[in-house]
């Protein structure tokens, strides 16, 4: 049963719990009084962050689980005088229990205070305690108080007194408030749970669920401006044609109207300045150096000064401060800020804010400074503004094309389509048409439409001879990426024609995008050779090794731009050269992530994850996967989400962390992906499912999945990825008695690798040969697979070979040799965290008669038990006060990886800071 006052959620019922599952589960564990959970929980968060929504769902779930839920809500008018919240708590169903209390307690609880008159506080505490004790005798009781900071203090003190006196009873207090400071001292052991901003995917889902949701650039702007606040997302999405509804009636508008005129002007200038602009620049624009001008706004809770930055306390406060003022005042603010600006990009942006109509000078300033911040979103917006302000059609078209290429780097397909349409309407210049086609083809590919993307590039390839050679080769390289993703033979066959046309390019005008942003450095001779080598490697996979060795090293410095690095990594990936691949792709990934260029990063991140997994770097792979999945969800790129889900399944299977039930993939994602024209995605899915079946001991299921990596006649589903699973296919074939069926597939893969396969493929081919080839050749194949020390770069695959070699040795009654191999396997598996491989090695060691390893002493680590071994190691070092960089140096991980692990660990442990982490670890 639930007893609570009516309260409507500001975020809408349909999206009531987006991104809050962890917090809700934590609260419900407290409500059911699980061991180790607190009896009193404070739920804190800023306005509009979703406290009421979370409380509503907690009430529903707790009531459905059989708890008695009592609710109250504070109101601003009740905070100064009494007992309004208490009367809410004593709703009619609860009043029926009063008869069982003593007459004194009944009198206290049923009295209606007048003015300051009321029962003695001690009597009230005792009466509330007695009532809750009585109710808890029948079933668990959850007391939910929303806006507790607005409740009368006497009521809150009564609840806290009851919590102290009823320790151990089935009574839980849950109080939601904006600030803890407004509450009386809570009981000992009270836990504070702070609701932070929604994650990127949850915020995007909430925004997309609104009526007539925004798209393209405006959608990304709202996501950035709202900062994960649900109320801000809802409010900012309202309006017509992308214009926000002025929130004058909102509480922030009321607070702003109450400020002195000078402070109101200062807040307008701060809002116009934008996030991150130094307060000194704002003060210079205002013409004052007196910081006292901000005092009223700080007192009103609108802004705060943090070092040399002015921070708005709430996203809607900035919106109200800017849009709540007349257009003329906003224009003057930008004019003054432009005069005071030091940075060219800030000056250009403010000049644009003052301009009505076209202005060649401001347009040129925006274009010149677009990439100064190395941020693709900022650059695309600036270039789009520059095009709008350009008086001439030729300049307007060129700047629109630049905005389109930047938007393609961002990765938002809607934004790309919108700009593509404008570019082709403005110009028929061959270079602009080709560049626009490349941007649209990249977006189509990342959504799922490989055939449409490739056909678009094939059509414009007829223009290659008259455009810049770097642009033509870049588009040919893009076509190679699409062909690799599609896996379609007709795409691979067409690459030679596209490459020939690109080699003939002799355009006189250099490609502008190769001189700025992430694409800088593409116009060097070495990078052009790299593009040529990439297309050749995809068109003829057996030539990949020679393509990489033929590149040599670039003259002078290493490739300067992340795109150039990603290209070199792609060639190395095709050649199975993991050291070069990781060296270039890690740096490229970090820089593309910093530049918010997921549209380009999406082309390299999948290969990076594949290489991390193959080289046994599972924790780093998981971190990259999670980060990329968040980006792909925000940008609505289902094909990339599908690839990343398949890779995540593979990592969990190898680490032995799969759930007992069949792993669940996101249906909404996979329904939108056509696997027939996305064979790389299909291959990753089949391998992930095959390895998951292996981890669960389902050899028949593993065979079915891995067999589908090849057609009925043995042709690979995907020319690159299918071959890398040949050993796993051979293992399942041997275990299920299908060696004869697998052998022709192996022979075909061996033939397609050419005379000089890579070291990795040599390892895999010999492993497969040992499993399904003639019995008399098995040991030779095993030894040839392991003899090359370079194969140690793929520790899981080496461990897999050794495991099967040990099984073969044991069956040949060579037990001692088998144990030696298994000991090496176990050491490798434990070092890289390959739980499934370690478990298999331990089983074989027991079967070989080796003494079992001593079981670790049981430990009661509480919430720390749910962490992986590496997460626990990171937590222990962080609790000792080490920084992310210091931890990374000890564990050979990047500071970003450490930070990501801690970010994922905090919700599991129910904490939000290192201070709490130290207390938790020290209290074990």
WOFEN-V262510 format. One record per pair of residues at least 4 apart in sequence whose ideal C-beta (glycine too) atoms are under 6 Angstrom apart, sorted by sequence separation. I is the first residue (numbers start at 1). J is the second residue. If there is no record, write none. Layout:
i:I j:J
i:I j:J
//
This chain:
i:11 j:15
i:20 j:24
i:45 j:49
i:50 j:54
i:58 j:62
i:90 j:94
i:101 j:105
i:106 j:110
i:113 j:117
i:119 j:123
i:151 j:155
i:162 j:166
i:186 j:190
i:198 j:202
i:214 j:218
i:215 j:219
i:221 j:225
i:222 j:226
i:232 j:236
i:239 j:243
i:259 j:263
i:273 j:277
i:277 j:281
i:294 j:298
i:313 j:317
i:316 j:320
i:319 j:323
i:320 j:324
i:325 j:329
i:355 j:359
i:416 j:420
i:437 j:441
i:449 j:453
i:463 j:467
i:467 j:471
i:516 j:520
i:543 j:547
i:546 j:550
i:577 j:581
i:578 j:582
i:581 j:585
i:582 j:586
i:585 j:589
i:588 j:592
i:597 j:601
i:598 j:602
i:601 j:605
i:604 j:608
i:617 j:621
i:651 j:655
i:667 j:671
i:703 j:707
i:710 j:714
i:711 j:715
i:718 j:722
i:725 j:729
i:732 j:736
i:738 j:742
i:753 j:757
i:757 j:761
i:761 j:765
i:769 j:773
i:773 j:777
i:777 j:781
i:783 j:787
i:861 j:865
i:867 j:871
i:882 j:886
i:893 j:897
i:918 j:922
i:919 j:923
i:29 j:34
i:62 j:67
i:90 j:95
i:101 j:106
i:113 j:118
i:119 j:124
i:136 j:141
i:151 j:156
i:166 j:171
i:198 j:203
i:208 j:213
i:214 j:219
i:239 j:244
i:248 j:253
i:259 j:264
i:297 j:302
i:305 j:310
i:306 j:311
i:312 j:317
i:325 j:330
i:341 j:346
i:373 j:378
i:390 j:395
i:427 j:432
i:444 j:449
i:445 j:450
i:467 j:472
i:486 j:491
i:514 j:519
i:522 j:527
i:559 j:564
i:572 j:577
i:592 j:597
i:612 j:617
i:632 j:637
i:652 j:657
i:653 j:658
i:658 j:663
i:665 j:670
i:673 j:678
i:693 j:698
i:717 j:722
i:733 j:738
i:734 j:739
i:757 j:762
i:809 j:814
i:810 j:815
i:829 j:834
i:845 j:850
i:867 j:872
i:877 j:882
i:882 j:887
i:888 j:893
i:893 j:898
i:906 j:911
i:911 j:916
i:45 j:51
i:63 j:69
i:78 j:84
i:135 j:141
i:207 j:213
i:226 j:232
i:239 j:245
i:247 j:253
i:283 j:289
i:297 j:303
i:298 j:304
i:312 j:318
i:341 j:347
i:390 j:396
i:513 j:519
i:559 j:565
i:652 j:658
i:710 j:716
i:716 j:722
i:733 j:739
i:792 j:798
i:888 j:894
i:906 j:912
i:911 j:917
i:30 j:37
i:62 j:69
i:226 j:233
i:238 j:245
i:303 j:310
i:304 j:311
i:355 j:362
i:536 j:543
i:537 j:544
i:675 j:682
i:791 j:798
i:888 j:895
i:29 j:37
i:43 j:51
i:98 j:106
i:214 j:222
i:236 j:244
i:371 j:379
i:407 j:415
i:408 j:416
i:444 j:452
i:445 j:453
i:464 j:472
i:483 j:491
i:514 j:522
i:572 j:580
i:573 j:581
i:592 j:600
i:612 j:620
i:613 j:621
i:632 j:640
i:693 j:701
i:694 j:702
i:709 j:717
i:753 j:761
i:770 j:778
i:809 j:817
i:810 j:818
i:829 j:837
i:830 j:838
i:132 j:141
i:273 j:282
i:303 j:312
i:338 j:347
i:370 j:379
i:387 j:396
i:390 j:399
i:407 j:416
i:444 j:453
i:483 j:492
i:514 j:523
i:572 j:581
i:592 j:601
i:612 j:621
i:632 j:641
i:693 j:702
i:733 j:742
i:809 j:818
i:829 j:838
i:59 j:69
i:163 j:173
i:226 j:236
i:352 j:362
i:537 j:547
i:877 j:887
i:885 j:895
i:888 j:898
i:30 j:41
i:108 j:119
i:302 j:313
i:351 j:362
i:536 j:547
i:770 j:781
i:884 j:895
i:887 j:898
i:270 j:282
i:301 j:313
i:338 j:350
i:370 j:382
i:387 j:399
i:407 j:419
i:441 j:453
i:483 j:495
i:569 j:581
i:609 j:621
i:690 j:702
i:730 j:742
i:769 j:781
i:770 j:782
i:806 j:818
i:826 j:838
i:72 j:85
i:269 j:282
i:337 j:350
i:338 j:351
i:370 j:383
i:386 j:399
i:387 j:400
i:423 j:436
i:709 j:722
i:729 j:742
i:874 j:887
i:159 j:173
i:222 j:236
i:533 j:547
i:649 j:663
i:884 j:898
i:108 j:123
i:302 j:317
i:404 j:419
i:441 j:456
i:480 j:495
i:569 j:584
i:609 j:624
i:629 j:644
i:690 j:705
i:750 j:765
i:766 j:781
i:786 j:801
i:806 j:821
i:826 j:841
i:884 j:899
i:72 j:88
i:108 j:124
i:269 j:285
i:334 j:350
i:366 j:382
i:383 j:399
i:403 j:419
i:404 j:420
i:420 j:436
i:441 j:457
i:568 j:584
i:569 j:585
i:588 j:604
i:609 j:625
i:628 j:644
i:689 j:705
i:690 j:706
i:709 j:725
i:785 j:801
i:805 j:821
i:806 j:822
i:825 j:841
i:72 j:89
i:269 j:286
i:348 j:365
i:109 j:127
i:348 j:366
i:457 j:475
i:533 j:551
i:766 j:784
i:767 j:785
i:70 j:89
i:108 j:127
i:334 j:353
i:335 j:354
i:366 j:385
i:367 j:386
i:383 j:402
i:384 j:403
i:404 j:423
i:437 j:456
i:479 j:498
i:565 j:584
i:585 j:604
i:589 j:608
i:625 j:644
i:686 j:705
i:706 j:725
i:766 j:785
i:802 j:821
i:822 j:841
i:203 j:223
i:266 j:286
i:334 j:354
i:366 j:386
i:383 j:403
i:420 j:440
i:645 j:665
i:348 j:369
i:105 j:127
i:400 j:422
i:401 j:423
i:457 j:479
i:476 j:498
i:529 j:551
i:565 j:587
i:566 j:588
i:625 j:647
i:686 j:708
i:706 j:728
i:746 j:768
i:763 j:785
i:802 j:824
i:803 j:825
i:822 j:844
i:164 j:187
i:331 j:354
i:363 j:386
i:380 j:403
i:383 j:406
i:400 j:423
i:416 j:439
i:437 j:460
i:476 j:499
i:548 j:571
i:565 j:588
i:585 j:608
i:605 j:628
i:625 j:648
i:686 j:709
i:706 j:729
i:726 j:749
i:782 j:805
i:802 j:825
i:822 j:845
i:163 j:187
i:206 j:230
i:218 j:242
i:345 j:369
i:416 j:440
i:548 j:572
i:105 j:130
i:203 j:228
i:344 j:369
i:160 j:186
i:207 j:233
i:363 j:389
i:380 j:406
i:434 j:460
i:476 j:502
i:562 j:588
i:683 j:709
i:706 j:732
i:723 j:749
i:799 j:825
i:148 j:175
i:157 j:184
i:160 j:187
i:206 j:233
i:210 j:237
i:266 j:293
i:345 j:372
i:362 j:389
i:363 j:390
i:379 j:406
i:380 j:407
i:416 j:443
i:548 j:575
i:642 j:669
i:874 j:901
i:149 j:177
i:156 j:184
i:454 j:482
i:526 j:554
i:641 j:669
i:642 j:670
i:763 j:791
i:101 j:130
i:148 j:177
i:149 j:178
i:279 j:308
i:397 j:426
i:434 j:463
i:453 j:482
i:473 j:502
i:548 j:577
i:562 j:591
i:582 j:611
i:622 j:651
i:663 j:692
i:703 j:732
i:743 j:772
i:759 j:788
i:799 j:828
i:819 j:848
i:83 j:113
i:128 j:158
i:132 j:162
i:140 j:170
i:141 j:171
i:142 j:172
i:143 j:173
i:144 j:174
i:145 j:175
i:146 j:176
i:149 j:179
i:197 j:227
i:198 j:228
i:203 j:233
i:207 j:237
i:263 j:293
i:267 j:297
i:278 j:308
i:359 j:389
i:376 j:406
i:380 j:410
i:397 j:427
i:413 j:443
i:472 j:502
i:544 j:574
i:545 j:575
i:562 j:592
i:581 j:611
i:621 j:651
i:702 j:732
i:714 j:744
i:742 j:772
i:778 j:808
i:799 j:829
i:818 j:848
i:871 j:901
i:27 j:58
i:31 j:62
i:82 j:113
i:153 j:184
i:197 j:228
i:262 j:293
i:279 j:310
i:358 j:389
i:360 j:391
i:401 j:432
i:408 j:439
i:544 j:575
i:638 j:669
i:642 j:673
i:714 j:745
i:759 j:790
i:819 j:850
i:367 j:399
i:404 j:436
i:450 j:482
i:759 j:791
i:24 j:57
i:28 j:61
i:125 j:158
i:129 j:162
i:133 j:166
i:136 j:169
i:149 j:182
i:263 j:296
i:352 j:385
i:358 j:391
i:376 j:409
i:377 j:410
i:430 j:463
i:434 j:467
i:472 j:505
i:578 j:611
i:598 j:631
i:618 j:651
i:699 j:732
i:703 j:736
i:739 j:772
i:795 j:828
i:815 j:848
i:20 j:54
i:24 j:58
i:100 j:134
i:124 j:158
i:128 j:162
i:136 j:170
i:263 j:297
i:376 j:410
i:401 j:435
i:405 j:439
i:408 j:442
i:413 j:447
i:537 j:571
i:573 j:607
i:638 j:672
i:639 j:673
i:658 j:692
i:683 j:717
i:714 j:748
i:760 j:794
i:767 j:801
i:871 j:905
i:136 j:171
i:397 j:432
i:401 j:436
i:404 j:439
i:450 j:485
i:638 j:673
i:683 j:718
i:710 j:745
i:82 j:118
i:125 j:161
i:129 j:165
i:260 j:296
i:430 j:466
i:431 j:467
i:450 j:486
i:469 j:505
i:499 j:535
i:534 j:570
i:699 j:735
i:878 j:914
i:16 j:53
i:97 j:134
i:259 j:296
i:430 j:467
i:438 j:475
i:445 j:482
i:454 j:491
i:461 j:498
i:464 j:501
i:527 j:564
i:530 j:567
i:534 j:571
i:537 j:574
i:578 j:615
i:606 j:643
i:618 j:655
i:658 j:695
i:699 j:736
i:727 j:764
i:734 j:771
i:795 j:832
i:803 j:840
i:464 j:502
i:467 j:505
i:521 j:559
i:530 j:568
i:533 j:571
i:566 j:604
i:602 j:640
i:609 j:647
i:643 j:681
i:646 j:684
i:650 j:688
i:653 j:691
i:679 j:717
i:680 j:718
i:683 j:721
i:687 j:725
i:726 j:764
i:730 j:768
i:734 j:772
i:796 j:834
i:799 j:837
i:806 j:844
i:810 j:848
i:879 j:917
i:132 j:171
i:465 j:504
i:468 j:507
i:521 j:560
i:639 j:678
i:642 j:681
i:646 j:685
i:649 j:688
i:653 j:692
i:679 j:718
i:683 j:722
i:733 j:772
i:878 j:917
i:879 j:918
i:17 j:57
i:270 j:310
i:438 j:478
i:461 j:501
i:465 j:505
i:467 j:507
i:471 j:511
i:495 j:535
i:521 j:561
i:727 j:767
i:731 j:771
i:16 j:57
i:464 j:505
i:466 j:507
i:470 j:511
i:520 j:561
i:522 j:563
i:643 j:684
i:650 j:691
i:727 j:768
i:730 j:771
i:11 j:53
i:468 j:510
i:522 j:564
i:646 j:688
i:653 j:695
i:726 j:768
i:730 j:772
i:866 j:908
i:879 j:921
i:9 j:52
i:468 j:511
i:496 j:539
i:518 j:561
i:521 j:564
i:9 j:53
i:470 j:514
i:495 j:539
i:518 j:562
i:519 j:563
i:7 j:52
i:255 j:300
i:518 j:563
i:863 j:909
i:255 j:302
i:271 j:318
i:492 j:539
i:271 j:321
i:271 j:322
i:285 j:336
i:285 j:337
i:470 j:522
i:268 j:321
i:470 j:523
i:267 j:321
i:477 j:531
i:480 j:534
i:484 j:538
i:285 j:340
i:473 j:528
i:480 j:535
i:483 j:538
i:284 j:340
i:2 j:59
i:268 j:325
i:477 j:534
i:473 j:531
i:477 j:535
i:480 j:538
i:281 j:340
i:476 j:535
i:2 j:63
i:272 j:333
i:272 j:334
i:861 j:924
i:252 j:316
i:256 j:320
i:269 j:333
i:273 j:337
i:252 j:317
i:256 j:321
i:268 j:333
i:7 j:73
i:85 j:151
i:1 j:68
i:2 j:69
i:3 j:70
i:4 j:71
i:68 j:135
i:253 j:320
i:5 j:73
i:252 j:320
i:86 j:155
i:247 j:316
i:82 j:152
i:85 j:155
i:68 j:139
i:79 j:150
i:253 j:324
i:82 j:154
i:66 j:139
i:67 j:140
i:68 j:141
i:69 j:142
i:70 j:143
i:71 j:144
i:72 j:145
i:73 j:146
i:74 j:147
i:247 j:320
i:73 j:147
i:74 j:148
i:76 j:150
i:78 j:152
i:67 j:142
i:75 j:150
i:74 j:150
i:248 j:324
i:74 j:151
i:246 j:323
i:518 j:595
i:246 j:324
i:518 j:597
i:62 j:142
i:235 j:316
i:518 j:600
i:5 j:88
i:232 j:315
i:232 j:316
i:59 j:144
i:229 j:315
i:3 j:91
i:227 j:315
i:55 j:144
i:226 j:315
i:3 j:93
i:225 j:315
i:55 j:146
i:52 j:146
i:405 j:513
i:31 j:142
i:55 j:176
i:481 j:603
i:40 j:163
i:39 j:163
i:51 j:176
i:39 j:172
i:40 j:173
i:41 j:174
i:42 j:175
i:43 j:176
i:44 j:177
i:44 j:180
i:33 j:170
i:31 j:172
i:695 j:836
i:30 j:172
i:371 j:516
i:40 j:186
i:49 j:195
i:371 j:517
i:40 j:187
i:40 j:190
i:41 j:191
i:42 j:192
i:43 j:193
i:44 j:194
i:45 j:195
i:38 j:189
i:38 j:191
i:446 j:602
i:541 j:719
i:655 j:833
i:19 j:198
i:616 j:795
i:656 j:835
i:19 j:199
i:49 j:229
i:50 j:230
i:614 j:794
i:616 j:796
i:654 j:834
i:655 j:835
i:656 j:836
i:48 j:229
i:48 j:230
i:576 j:758
i:19 j:202
i:48 j:231
i:18 j:202
i:576 j:760
i:18 j:205
i:411 j:598
i:18 j:206
i:409 j:597
i:411 j:599
i:410 j:599
i:409 j:599
i:15 j:206
i:408 j:599
i:409 j:600
i:446 j:637
i:448 j:639
i:486 j:677
i:447 j:639
i:487 j:679
i:487 j:680
i:15 j:209
i:446 j:640
i:485 j:680
i:216 j:414
i:217 j:415
i:215 j:414
i:216 j:415
i:216 j:418
i:542 j:754
i:545 j:758
i:578 j:793
i:618 j:833
i:616 j:832
i:11 j:230
i:376 j:595
i:377 j:596
i:376 j:596
i:10 j:231
i:374 j:595
i:375 j:596
i:376 j:597
i:412 j:635
i:411 j:635
i:448 j:673
i:448 j:674
i:451 j:677
i:450 j:677
i:448 j:678
i:487 j:718
i:619 j:870
i:623 j:897
i:620 j:897
i:623 j:900
i:201 j:630
i:200 j:630
i:204 j:634
i:201 j:633
i:200 j:634
i:194 j:912
i:36 j:862
i:26 j:910
i:22 j:907
//
